[in-house]
Amino acid sequence: MANNQYDLIVIGGGPAGYSAAIRAAQLGANAAVIEKEKFGGTCMHAGCIPTKYLCETLHLIRRIKKSASYGIFSDIKIANFAEIQKQKEKTIYMLNAGLIKLIQSYPIEMINGSAVFKDKNTLEVTENDGNALELSSKRIIIAAGSSPRSLPGLEIDHEKILDSTDILNAKKMPKSLLIVGGGAIGVEFATIAAGFGSSVLLVEKEGQLLPGEDKELAEEVKKSLQRQGIKVQVGQGSINGYMQKYESILVAVGRKPNVSSLNLEKANIKYSEKGIDVNTHFETSQNGIYAAGDVTGNGFYAYTAQAEGVLAAENAMGKKSTSDCPPVPRVVFSHPTIASVGAGEHFRASNTVTTGYFPFAANGKAAVLGERSGWVKIVANKETGRILAGQIIGLDAENMISIIAIAIKHKLTVNDLSREMFFHPSVAETIHGACEDVLKKCIDLPRK
Ligand SMILES: Cc1cc2nc3c(=O)[nH]c(=O)nc-3n(C[C@H](O)[C@H](O)[C@H](O)COP(=O)(O)OP(=O)(O)OC[C@H]3O[C@@H](n4cnc5c(N)ncnc54)[C@H](O)[C@@H]3O)c2cc1C
């Protein structure tokens, strides 16, 4: 564009940013999206996709090791970690190429460079080839994402003290790994590192893993990590005694919104180290400037980032869209995978709720797949049977949790779901069974 003026400009090409640019273009905007590293953001290059690729590799190895129980007898040779990493990079390369084509299918200008505010309608961009640009627009969406947080005294040096991106790019797994932080990322990396042969100690300063998550679930995760040979210490504030004993230390204590290098002051945008302030329309304190995704500090998930990017773009283009706060499913790729949805207080025993369980051990498809551990738990209102929360430990948890989330959002009851047709044999029948169990009339469980 000759005069560098756009209807809308997005800073950041991760899930929030590229989704915002596409929705704006769908609504007729002549849009630009600026990305300083790689389109796809943390999710594609240092988060969701690489971690899930490695989890899936481990899952596949476990399944192949079980092949004898299907009458398949074969010796397997597992490539070294560097080779597995190469295969992972191929998948990311393919996804990245697909994303670039997707964005290019719209009239969106893609700019490789780093943006800072000059004033509320102007961005100074240093392109990756060193060229300087000035771009202007009345509508700007900030989707600059987040970065790994470090701890005082445990600054990430990318040699011994690592962040999650360092491990995801490593050519070999350290022989021993101390993981500081027992949240979702710490638990996931403990599973991955131990699966690829590292001796792992996971340390969490709070009294349980996955702080904020239901205690029962956190306890199950701890047991499953211990079964994999991972040492777990909770309620452990200091790691001084362990630092020298481990080849590498992974700091997994959360993410910090990328707010400090955007010159937000020049556009009078309110923010703190917790993120950029936004209202329910994702508009910042400055008219016409919106923010979405990790940079707001609200979610730290790719799917919430994408949803926020879409809403921010719609609002920037004159609509009045708000998120109607659906319950956000949470998933941790431990082994087995755990998933949870609904507010924490619903999981705690109270006079107003009732629960039902269904074990995978009683599910036909789980038996066929040879994955019989874990359960589905449904929490419902005692009086009305309305579904309030759910948890899954085991097979396909990341897919099935959305069924429970949709049931919560649409105010369905356990009676509603127990009258639905779930395909047989399918893993999702466990949700049906757990709803029947709430009603104390589960056909597939023995009489209590
Ligand atoms: C190890 C790990 C595993 C994860 N696993 C999952 C998972 O399984 N599921 C899930 O939902 N979430 C997961 N997440 C979280 C998920 O990756 C993020 O929530 C998501 O990527 C946020 O999207 P975003 O668009 O807000 O930010 P990002 O994806 O971080 O994208 C922001 C982009 O903005 C660019 N940028 C920043 N500043 C500028 C600037 N000044 N100029 C131009 N460009 C700029 C950055 O280079 C970046 O590409 C994981 C995260 C990590 C670290």
PDBQT file of the ligand as one rigid body, heavy atoms in Angstrom, charges set to zero:
ROOT
HETATM    1  C1  LIG A 501       5.056 -24.894  26.090  1.00  0.00    +0.000 C 
HETATM    2  C2  LIG A 501       3.683 -24.329  25.791  1.00  0.00    +0.000 A 
HETATM    3  C3  LIG A 501       2.642 -25.188  25.499  1.00  0.00    +0.000 A 
HETATM    4  C4  LIG A 501       1.372 -24.667  25.230  1.00  0.00    +0.000 A 
HETATM    5  N1  LIG A 501       0.365 -25.538  24.937  1.00  0.00    +0.000 NA
HETATM    6  C5  LIG A 501      -0.861 -25.049  24.669  1.00  0.00    +0.000 A 
HETATM    7  C6  LIG A 501      -1.924 -25.917  24.324  1.00  0.00    +0.000 A 
HETATM    8  O1  LIG A 501      -1.778 -27.139  24.244  1.00  0.00    +0.000 OA
HETATM    9  N2  LIG A 501      -3.141 -25.368  24.050  1.00  0.00    +0.000 N 
HETATM   10  C7  LIG A 501      -3.356 -24.024  24.130  1.00  0.00    +0.000 A 
HETATM   11  O2  LIG A 501      -4.469 -23.569  23.867  1.00  0.00    +0.000 OA
HETATM   12  N3  LIG A 501      -2.361 -23.177  24.460  1.00  0.00    +0.000 NA
HETATM   13  C8  LIG A 501      -1.131 -23.644  24.711  1.00  0.00    +0.000 A 
HETATM   14  N4  LIG A 501      -0.107 -22.771  25.001  1.00  0.00    +0.000 N 
HETATM   15  C9  LIG A 501      -0.409 -21.328  25.048  1.00  0.00    +0.000 C 
HETATM   16  C10 LIG A 501      -0.501 -20.723  23.627  1.00  0.00    +0.000 C 
HETATM   17  O3  LIG A 501       0.656 -21.011  22.892  1.00  0.00    +0.000 OA
HETATM   18  C11 LIG A 501      -0.699 -19.218  23.726  1.00  0.00    +0.000 C 
HETATM   19  O4  LIG A 501      -1.758 -18.949  24.629  1.00  0.00    +0.000 OA
HETATM   20  C12 LIG A 501      -1.037 -18.606  22.367  1.00  0.00    +0.000 C 
HETATM   21  O5  LIG A 501       0.020 -18.798  21.458  1.00  0.00    +0.000 OA
HETATM   22  C13 LIG A 501      -1.325 -17.113  22.531  1.00  0.00    +0.000 C 
HETATM   23  O6  LIG A 501      -1.594 -16.548  21.281  1.00  0.00    +0.000 OA
HETATM   24  P1  LIG A 501      -1.301 -14.988  21.011  1.00  0.00    +0.000 P 
HETATM   25  O7  LIG A 501      -1.677 -14.751  19.607  1.00  0.00    +0.000 OA
HETATM   26  O8  LIG A 501      -1.928 -14.184  22.075  1.00  0.00    +0.000 OA
HETATM   27  O9  LIG A 501       0.264 -14.844  21.240  1.00  0.00    +0.000 OA
HETATM   28  P2  LIG A 501       1.496 -15.524  20.509  1.00  0.00    +0.000 P 
HETATM   29  O10 LIG A 501       1.165 -16.855  19.985  1.00  0.00    +0.000 OA
HETATM   30  O11 LIG A 501       2.628 -15.430  21.485  1.00  0.00    +0.000 OA
HETATM   31  O12 LIG A 501       1.767 -14.597  19.271  1.00  0.00    +0.000 OA
HETATM   32  C14 LIG A 501       2.210 -13.271  19.432  1.00  0.00    +0.000 C 
HETATM   33  C15 LIG A 501       3.065 -12.932  18.235  1.00  0.00    +0.000 C 
HETATM   34  O13 LIG A 501       3.338 -11.527  18.263  1.00  0.00    +0.000 OA
HETATM   35  C16 LIG A 501       4.640 -11.328  17.786  1.00  0.00    +0.000 C 
HETATM   36  N5  LIG A 501       5.083 -10.009  18.296  1.00  0.00    +0.000 N 
HETATM   37  C17 LIG A 501       5.315  -9.661  19.583  1.00  0.00    +0.000 A 
HETATM   38  N6  LIG A 501       5.671  -8.373  19.658  1.00  0.00    +0.000 NA
HETATM   39  C18 LIG A 501       5.662  -7.895  18.393  1.00  0.00    +0.000 A 
HETATM   40  C19 LIG A 501       5.968  -6.629  17.829  1.00  0.00    +0.000 A 
HETATM   41  N7  LIG A 501       6.317  -5.603  18.603  1.00  0.00    +0.000 N 
HETATM   42  N8  LIG A 501       5.876  -6.490  16.491  1.00  0.00    +0.000 NA
HETATM   43  C20 LIG A 501       5.503  -7.531  15.711  1.00  0.00    +0.000 A 
HETATM   44  N9  LIG A 501       5.228  -8.752  16.188  1.00  0.00    +0.000 NA
HETATM   45  C21 LIG A 501       5.294  -8.929  17.517  1.00  0.00    +0.000 A 
HETATM   46  C22 LIG A 501       5.430 -12.489  18.361  1.00  0.00    +0.000 C 
HETATM   47  O14 LIG A 501       6.600 -12.729  17.614  1.00  0.00    +0.000 OA
HETATM   48  C23 LIG A 501       4.416 -13.623  18.253  1.00  0.00    +0.000 C 
HETATM   49  O15 LIG A 501       4.575 -14.368  17.055  1.00  0.00    +0.000 OA
HETATM   50  C24 LIG A 501       1.168 -23.268  25.245  1.00  0.00    +0.000 A 
HETATM   51  C25 LIG A 501       2.220 -22.397  25.521  1.00  0.00    +0.000 A 
HETATM   52  C26 LIG A 501       3.467 -22.917  25.781  1.00  0.00    +0.000 A 
HETATM   53  C27 LIG A 501       4.601 -21.962  26.055  1.00  0.00    +0.000 C 
ENDROOT
TORSDOF 0
